Amino acid sequence: MAAPRTALLAHLQTWRPYTLWYPGLVGLAGATLTGAHPTTGQLTVAWAAPTLGWVAGHYLGDYYDRDLDALSKPQRPIPSGRLSPRTAVATGIGCILAVAVLALWANWRAVAVAAAAMAGIVAYSRVLKGRGLPGNLIRGVLTALTVLFGAMAVQPWPPWRALPFALVFLAHDTASNLVGTLRDIDGDREGGYATVPVRRGLRRATHIAAALYLAAVAVACAATGLVPRDPAGYLVLLSAAALCGAGAFGLLLRSPGHLAPALALRAHAVLVAERLVLAAAVVAAGAGAAPALALLTPLLAVSVITQSRMRSRHEFPVPPLADGGPGLPDPRP
């Protein structure tokens, strides 16, 4: 039983259960923005297709990052030998094919959106992840496409009011992905990944991410007039998300010249929870606060619990010190 259990755990770690619930919730947000009454099948596609695409991105990303991870994160499933590169690629491709089938079943026009998203996943994993801001931007684009896909799971074309919300997620996830690059600057530098903090320093990277996050919140506030159902519930959840985001960036901005890897991870962990609240705010905009909270509460609980139990071991070969460990000097103050 040890071998199957080890393989199952390797797949579970590859899925990152603490992030797994976000893309489906964004897809549901897009579906609710139509103002229609989606069927169970349409809602299932709006949830499942983005989730499968997200999982595909993890498998393919870990495959392309296997040499870098062997240097800085040898405990991860592929470099540790618990998941073979071939299995990772095959599973990722299987998830992509499942996305195509779901998109075709729901709305043939959505196949183009799904194809663009899958191409973006491959481009990010294979080329753009180590190219600085373009790599961060493509992650934002992928989430924006998820909003549109969710709407197209319900009706032939997304409504115009979905576009500002797609822009919110574009700016937000570009910022969040940029914060994620602060966790392992030395490893990225050693592996030849020219991320924004590697090229321009911690301080500049943090300021760019904060500006993008503020832009996302500003657009979200401006889009209140486009909310089809529950603007009050939307604003309450949006305010909660913004407070979480302020806490995350407060951690980063108070350490502009140096940053412990564990502190960078802590800030990103807050954003992982915060973005669930943001997605739930958009669900509330189209479906009301009660359904949004009914979804958010268990998903947020699972995300927080799995982050606390799994994420540090996934990111660091040795658990960091309680105080965050030694700081990383900013090479470009």
N, C-alpha and C positions, 0 to 999 in steps of 0.2 A: 504493500500500500504506500510505501514511502515515495516511490517514483511518481505515481499519479498525483499524489498530494503535492509534491514538489513542483510538478508541472503546472498544476492548477494554481498554486500560489504565485508562480512566475507570471502566469497570464493575468491574475488579479492585480498584481503589482504593476503590470504594464498598462492596465486600464486606468490606473490612478483613481480609485473610487471617490476620492475627495473632489475631483473635478468632473466626474462623469455625468452629473445631473444638470450641469449648466447648459450645454448645447440644446438638449431637449426642451428645457424651460424657455430658452430663447425662441425655439421653433414654435412652441405653444403661444408665446407672446405675439409672434407674427400672425398666427392663426386667429387670435382674438381681435387683432387690429382690423380685421375685415369688417367687423360689425355684424357678421352673419351668425348663423347657428350651426356650427360644424357638427358633422356626424362623428360617432366614435371612431370610425375608420379613418376619417380625415385627421382627427386629433392624434391618432396613433401614428400616422405617417409623419405628421409635424413633429412629433416627439422622437420617434425611432430613427428616422433617416439621419437627422443631425447627430444623434448619439452614436450611431454606427460610423458615420464619417469621422467623428471625434476619435473613436477607438482606432479606426484605420490610421489616423494621423499619428497616434501613439506607437502603433506597431511599426509603421514605416519610419517614423522619426527615430525610434530606438535602433532600427536597423542601420540607418545612415549615420547615426551617432555612435555606433558600436566601438569604433577606434578611439574616439574622444573619451567615451565612458570608460574604456579600458584603462585610461590614464588617470582619470580623476574620480570615477564612480564605478570601481570594479565590482561592487556588490550588486549592481543592477542585473536583471534577468539574463540579458544576452552575454555581456562580458563574463559573468559568473558561470556560464555554461548551463544554466537551468532552462534557458529558452534558446533554441537554435536560430541562427539568422534566417534559415530557410523557412522555418515555421512562422517566424514573425512576418516575413514577406507574404507567405501564402495566406495567413490569417488577415493581414491588412487588405490584400486584394479581394478576399472573400467578402469583407465588410463593404468595400467599394461596390462590388457587384450587387450586394443586397440593397445598397442605397439606390443604385440605378433601377432596380426592380420596383422598389417602393415609389420612386419618383414617377416612373412610367405608369404605374397603377393609379396613382392619385391624379396626375395631370401631366400629359406629355410635354407641355411647355416647361414644366419644372425640371425636366431632364437637363436642359441647358444650364440652369442655375446649379444643379447638383454637379454637373460635369465641370463647371467653372470652379466650384468649391474643391472638388477632388484634384483638379489640376493645381490649384493653389496649395493644397496640402502637400502634394509631391514637390512642387517648386520650393516651398518653405523648407521641407525636410532635406531635400537634396542640394539646394543651392543657396537660398536666401537667408537661412537661419544665421549664417556666419557673415552676412553682408551688412550688418548695421541696421539702420532705420528701415530700409525696404523690407527686411525680414519681419520686423515688428509690425509694419504697416499691413503686410499680407495677412497676418493673424487677425488684425482688425477687420479687414475686408471679408475674411471668412465668416466672422460672426454677423456682419452686415448682410451677407448673402443668406445666412440662416434665417434672419427675420423675413426676408423676401420669400424664401422657400416655404416657411411656415404659412405665409399668407396664400401662396400658390397651391398649397395642399388643400385649400378650402375653395378657392375660386380661380378662374383662368389667369388673372393677372393681379398683382398686388395693388392695393389702393394707394393713391398718392400720399395719404397720411402716414403710410408705413415708412416712407423714405426718410423723414427726419429721425425717426426712431432707429432706423438702420444706421444713420450717421452717428447717433449717440453711441451705439455699440462699436462702430468702427473706431472712433476716437478712444473710447474706454478701453477696448481690448488691445489697441496699439500701446496705450499707456501701461496696461497690466503686463503685457508681454515684455515691454522694456524693463519694468521693475524686476521681472523674472531673470533678466540677464545680469542683475547685480549679485546673484547668489554665488557665482563661481567664476570670477573674473580671471583668476590665475589659471584655472583649468581651460577656459576658453582661449586665453592668450597662448598657452602651451600647445593647444590643439590647432592653432591657426585660425580661430574664429574671430573675425574683426567686428565684434559687437560694439554698440555705442559706448559703453563704459570702457572697453578695451581701447578704443580709438580716441575718445574724447574725455574720458575721466568720469569718476563717480558723480562729481558735483553737476557737471553738464547733463549727464544722463538722467539724474534725478530731477533736475529742473525741466527738462524736456517732457519727462513722464508726467510731472505735476501739471504742466501747462496743458497737455493733452487731456488729462483727467478733468481739469477745470472746464475745458471746452466741451467735453461730453456732458457735464452737469449743466452748463449754460444752455446747450441745445435742448437737453431734456426739459429744462424749465420753460424754455420758449415754446416747446411742443405741447404744453398743457392744453392750449386751445384746440388741439386736434384730437384730444382724448375722446373716444366715442361713447364711453359709458360712465366711468367713475373717476372724475378728476380729483376728488378729495382723497380717495384711497390711493390713487396714483401718487399724489403729492406727499402723503404721509410716508409711503414706502420709499419714494425717491429721497426724501429728507433723511430717512434712516440709512439708506445706502450712502448718501453724501457724508454723513457723520462717520460712518465706518471708513470711507475713503480718506477723510481728513485725518483719522487716527493712523491709518497706514502711512500716509505721506508725512505726517508729523514725526513718526519714527525715523524716516529717511532724512528729512530735512534738518533734523537736530544733529545729524552726524554727516555733515557735508564733506569733510576731509578724509574720513576713514569710515569703514563699515565692516562689522563682523559678519561673516557669512550667515550665522544663525539669526542675526538681526534682520538681514535682508530677506531671509526665508520667512521670518515672522511677519514682516510687512506684506510680503506677497500672500501669505496665508490669510491675512485679513482681507485682502482683495479677492481671494478665492471665495470667501464667504460673502463679501460685499456684493459681488456681481450676481449672486443668486437673488439677493434682495432687489437689485436693480431690475433683473429680468422679471421678478415677481411684480414689481411696480408696473411694468408694461402689461403684464397679464391682467392686473387690476384695472388698467386703463380700458381694456376691451371686454373683460368678463366680470369685473367687480372685485372688491376687496376680499370677500369671503372665499371664493374659489382660489384666489391668489395665495391667501394665507394657508388654506388647506393644503396646497402644494408646497409652499415654502417651508412650513414648519418641519415636516419629516425630512425633506431634502437637506435643509440646513443642518439639522441634527446629525444626519449621517455624514455629511461633509465635514463638520467640525470634529466628530468623533474619529473618523478614519484619518483625517489629517494628523490628529494628535498621536495616533497609534502607528501610522505607517510612513508619514512623509519624511520625517527627519532621517530615518534609516534609508529611504530611497535616494535622498539627496546627498548624504554624507557617508563616506565609508566608515567613519568613526563618529559616534554621537558627539555633537559640539558641547562645549562647556556651558554650564548654566548661565554664565554671564555673557554668552555669545562668542567666547573664544577671542583670539587675537584679531585685531582689526586689520582690514586690508587697506594699505596706503593708497591714496588716490595718486596715480602717476601723473595726472595733469590737474593741479589745483585750480 
